[in-house]
Amino acid sequence: MRVLTVNPGSSSLKISLLDAGDAILAQESGGGHEMAGLVAGMPRPDAIGVRFVHGGTDFTSPVRIDATVTERLRELADLAPLHQPASLHALAEITGALPDVPAVACFDTAFHATLPDAAAAYALPSEWRERFGLRRYGFHGLSFSYAVRRTGELLGAVPARMVVCHLGSGASLCAVAEGRSVDTTMGFTPLEGLVMASRAGSIDPGIPLWLIKHGVEPAEVGDALERDSGLRGLTGTGDMRRVRDQAGERDVNALAALDVYHHRLRACAAAMTASLGGLDALVFTGGVGEHDPSVRMRLAEDLAYLGVSIDPDRNAAASGDTDLTAPGAPVRTLVVGAREDLEIAAGVRHRLGRRP
């Protein structure tokens, strides 16, 4: 089965056509409005897989898309306003370009369906929880799922206690016990947890309430938390590379921003290990996780008390899947290239009942 994977971001789109053995036959990127042009020169796929950030409680595994499913996905859009509308737009474009090809939705929230109640529940009134489905869902599940599977291939078995760090424009951590998500840093929406490129991460919930009480419109608060906070709020840019360059020039805001970023990253990573009762493997993925040796080294040093230690030369030269573990370190540390397209293709084949 040839699967066309469609992976929309908040402002970009990646599509890959994979053959039955997951070799890439074609790959393109661009804006969602370019979909028809991007697929025009590709061989015709047998199926389409579209990444959706939020599946709510309705969708905990891949689902074939029809009108009913599409309508429910629209209803979930306000829970992931940077991504869900982009996925819906990409879905409309691709099904318009390939109307007779079956399409399957694959969800970032699905990997976290195994969260225990203690990790998923918010201490909120039961009426709200039941009426609005208020709970921690978690995100980046396609990335986490692939990283866990690939780590098992690289090490010969999936480690019993893993912390996977998906660090990019959006960022979250996942505590994985025996291959299953048991805790994660994002929650009801992708706003919770780490400091990100433009998202605040966890803040005192009283801050938005205070701002609204003092005249800031709710829409302005929400937009600022999604688009003008995080590294951008601290430095004026959400690009970690630019922050790093500014810090190299001793810019005080950039230096402070990196301290804030790492303070939250260290605290959240330690919390994930507490949920696991220890740590056997630390895995980095995502744009920052794969390409910023300084972020990896600083977190490894912060977690040295748990047995994390990485080889400086391997870390500096890492390209693609790399074992960074220093000789004798009890915790294995790896970089795994993000391949959400492979997880999407696997989900499509499973849902449609055909495997390569």
Secondary structure, DSSP 8 states (H G I E B T S, - for coil): --EEEEEE-SS-EEEEEE-TT--EEEEEEE-GGGHHHHHHTS---SEEEEEES--TTT-SS-EE--HHHHHHHHHTGGGSTTTHHHHHHHHHHHHHHSTTS-EEEEESSGGGGG--HHHH--SS-HHHHHHH--S-----HHHHHHHHHHHHHHHSS--SEEEEEEESSSEEEEEEETTEEEEES--SSTTSSS--SS---S--THHHHHHHHTT--HHHHHHHHHHS-HHHHHHS---HHHHHHHHHTT-HHHHHHHHHHHHHHHHHHHHHHHHHTS-SEEEEEHHHHHH-HHHHHHHHHHTGGGT--B-HHHHHH--SSEE-B-TT-SSEEEE----HHHHHHHHHHHHHT---
